[in-house]
Amino acid sequence: MINHISEPGALIADVLATAQTICDNAPLSVRQAKKAIHHGLQMDLKRGLMFEIEAYNRLVDTEDRREGVLAFNERRKPNFKGR
């Protein structure tokens, strides 16, 4: 699957922009997403989706999740701390 095509000579800049977008997210969420992708690809669809739900459930009580919701409601950039 392709989700972006870079102009000639712009690949590194595009890669770095994508990396920055990922880094701007809550670190715990990025970690759980990476786990879900890695392990989910090794499972059938049903087990993969269950693993993804469990990964999300581990984040429900985190400070970063509350900060993300609050920042969204206040229309500001979140300040994630990895907790």
Secondary structure by P-SEA (a helix, b strand, c coil): cccccccccaaaaaaaaaaaaaaaccaaaaaaaaaaaaaaaaccaaaaaaaaaaaaaaacccaaaaaaaaaaaaccccccccc
